[in-house]
């Protein structure tokens, strides 16, 4: 009888670990699905004018103001996606603990 109880107590944590692994996989799959659209929309666009400056082009005050306005608009548009991805990363790290 005691042997059965010990086996049962040993199996319960293993079942918990398996669901933990599934949770990590689910969160990683969700992150992997969400990241490409975020990266395309929010990371790859050059709105800082850095490329123009590196090529030797001078930017006027109006051009700098337009770039700054586009940067702020993009940051406002991308913030919800960025926050969601950051939350997923926190959940993945917590689930791996």
C-alpha positions in Angstrom: 0.0 0.0 0.0 2.8 2.4 0.9 4.5 1.6 -2.3 1.4 2.7 -4.3 1.3 6.0 -2.4 5.0 6.6 -3.1 4.5 5.9 -6.8 1.5 8.2 -6.9 3.4 11.0 -5.2 6.2 10.5 -7.7 3.9 10.6 -10.7 2.0 13.8 -9.8 5.1 16.1 -10.1 5.9 14.5 -13.5 2.5 15.4 -14.8 3.0 19.0 -13.6 6.3 19.2 -15.4 4.7 17.9 -18.6 2.0 20.6 -18.6 4.7 23.2 -17.8 6.7 22.1 -20.9 3.5 22.3 -23.0 2.9 25.8 -21.6 6.4 26.9 -22.6 5.9 25.4 -26.1 2.6 27.2 -26.5 4.0 30.5 -25.3 7.0 30.1 -27.6 4.8 29.3 -30.6 2.6 32.3 -29.8 5.8 34.5 -29.6 7.2 33.1 -32.8 3.9 33.7 -34.6 3.6 37.3 -33.4 7.3 38.4 -33.8 7.7 38.5 -37.6 4.8 40.9 -38.2 6.1 43.1 -35.3 9.6 43.1 -36.7 8.5 43.9 -40.3 6.2 46.8 -39.1 8.3 48.2 -36.3 12.0 47.3 -36.5 13.1 47.3 -40.1 11.8 50.7 -41.1 14.4 53.4 -40.9 12.7 56.5 -39.7 15.7 58.1 -37.9 17.4 59.4 -41.0 20.6 57.6 -39.9 21.1 56.1 -43.3 20.8 59.5 -45.0 23.3 61.0 -42.5 25.8 58.1 -43.1 25.5 58.7 -46.9 26.5 62.3 -46.3 23.1 63.9 -46.9 22.2 66.9 -44.9 18.7 67.0 -43.4 16.8 70.2 -43.0 15.0 71.1 -39.8 11.7 70.3 -41.5 12.9 66.9 -42.6 14.2 66.1 -39.1 10.8 67.2 -37.6 9.0 65.0 -40.1 11.2 62.0 -39.3 10.7 62.6 -35.5 6.9 62.7 -36.1 7.0 59.5 -38.1 9.1 57.9 -35.4 6.7 58.9 -32.6 3.7 57.7 -34.7 5.4 54.3 -35.3 6.3 54.0 -31.6 2.6 54.7 -30.7 1.4 52.1 -33.3 4.0 49.5 -32.3 3.7 49.9 -28.5 0.8 47.4 -28.0 2.6 44.7 -30.0 5.9 45.4 -28.2 4.2 45.2 -24.8 2.5 41.9 -25.8 5.8 40.4 -26.9 7.5 41.6 -23.7 4.7 40.0 -21.7 5.1 36.7 -23.6 8.8 36.8 -22.9 8.2 37.3 -19.2 5.6 34.4 -19.2 8.1 32.1 -21.0 10.8 32.9 -18.5 8.5 32.4 -15.6 7.2 29.1 -17.0 10.8 27.8 -17.4 11.6 28.4 -13.8 
